[in-house]
Amino acid sequence: MSEKSESSCNCKCNHDSKINIIYSCSGASNVGQLSNEIALIISESGKASMGCLIGIGAEIPPMMINAKSADSVIVIDGCPQCCGKKILEKAEIPNIKSFIVTEMGVKKTHDLRGDRDLSSKLADIITDTK
């Protein structure tokens, strides 16, 4: 059994292959909610396992171990503030690939509703560039 397989992980990913973790902004705007929805879609597809960004910010040991041992870490931020990316960088998480929803053509509003069709399209773009 590999060292990565022994970490306490509740994900559905196959530990015999690469470990990909996705984190998302869940900010109080349409793009924050889209970020979260995109991460859910990617996680449900099995292409990455969703991680808890708040757990990284709180420095929860098992979550930190999983993030630091991942082969790749995707973070989806809603806007250019890049709160998610900043949390991961502050925690010294390696292998970060960052995406920003507003840079993918979505205008930020303070509406808290996501758009499943748009989320699916953006999830496809992210997984195609990963």
C-alpha positions in Angstrom: 0.0 0.0 0.0 1.4 3.4 -0.9 2.0 6.1 1.7 -0.8 8.3 0.2 -3.3 5.4 0.6 -2.7 5.4 4.3 -3.7 9.0 5.0 -7.1 9.4 6.5 -9.2 10.3 3.4 -12.9 9.8 2.9 -12.8 10.6 -0.8 -14.0 8.3 -3.6 -10.8 8.6 -5.5 -8.7 5.6 -6.5 -5.6 5.7 -4.4 -3.7 3.6 -6.8 -3.8 6.5 -9.2 -3.1 10.2 -8.8 -4.8 12.1 -6.0 -6.5 15.2 -7.2 -8.2 17.5 -4.7 -10.5 20.4 -5.6 -11.3 23.3 -3.4 -13.7 26.1 -4.0 -14.8 29.5 -2.9 -18.3 29.6 -1.5 -18.5 33.4 -1.3 -21.6 35.5 -0.9 -22.1 36.1 -4.6 -23.2 34.4 -7.8 -19.6 33.5 -8.7 -18.8 32.1 -5.2 -21.8 29.9 -5.5 -20.8 28.9 -9.1 -17.4 28.0 -7.8 -18.8 25.6 -5.3 -21.2 24.1 -7.9 -18.4 23.6 -10.3 -16.3 21.8 -7.7 -19.3 19.6 -6.9 -19.7 18.6 -10.5 -16.0 17.8 -10.9 -16.1 15.8 -7.7 -19.2 13.9 -8.7 -17.5 13.1 -12.0 -14.7 11.4 -10.1 -12.0 13.6 -11.7 -11.1 15.1 -8.3 -12.1 14.7 -4.7 -13.6 17.7 -3.0 -11.6 19.1 -0.1 -12.7 21.5 2.6 -11.1 24.9 2.2 -12.2 26.0 5.7 -10.5 23.0 7.1 -7.2 24.1 5.5 -7.7 27.6 6.9 -8.3 26.1 10.3 -5.2 23.9 9.9 -7.1 20.6 10.6 -4.2 18.0 10.6 -5.8 15.3 8.5 -7.0 17.8 5.9 -3.6 19.4 5.8 -1.9 16.1 5.3 -4.2 15.1 2.4 -3.8 18.5 0.7 0.0 18.4 1.0 0.2 14.9 -0.3 -2.1 15.4 -3.3 -0.6 15.1 -6.8 -2.6 18.1 -7.9 -4.7 20.7 -6.2 -7.3 22.7 -8.0 -8.8 25.8 -6.5 -11.8 27.6 -8.0 -12.2 31.2 -6.8 -15.2 33.3 -7.7 -13.4 36.6 -8.2 -10.0 38.2 -8.4 -9.7 38.4 -4.6 -8.6 34.8 -4.8 -9.4 34.0 -1.2 -9.2 30.2 -1.8 -5.8 30.4 -3.5 -4.5 32.6 -0.7 -5.6 30.2 2.0 -3.9 27.3 0.2 -0.7 29.3 -0.4 -0.6 30.5 3.2 -0.9 26.8 4.3 2.0 26.0 1.9 0.0 23.6 -0.2 2.0 22.6 -3.3 0.8 21.9 -6.9 -2.0 24.5 -7.0 -3.8 25.1 -10.3 -6.0 28.1 -9.9 -9.2 29.2 -11.8 -11.2 32.4 -11.4 -14.8 32.3 -12.5 -15.0 36.1 -13.3 -12.0 35.5 -15.7 -14.1 32.8 -17.4 -16.6 35.4 -18.6 -19.0 35.6 -15.7 -19.9 38.9 -14.2 -20.0 39.1 -10.4 -23.3 40.0 -8.8 -24.6 39.6 -5.3 -27.2 37.1 -6.3 -26.7 33.8 -4.4 -28.2 31.5 -7.0 -26.0 29.2 -9.1 -26.7 28.1 -12.6 -26.3 24.4 -13.1 -26.0 24.6 -16.9 -23.3 27.3 -16.7 -21.5 25.4 -13.9 -21.4 22.2 -16.0 -19.9 24.2 -18.9 -17.2 25.8 -16.7 -16.5 22.4 -15.1 -15.8 21.0 -18.5 -13.4 23.8 -19.3 -11.5 23.3 -16.0 -11.2 19.6 -16.4 -10.1 19.9 -20.0 -7.2 22.3 -18.9 -6.2 20.3 -15.8 
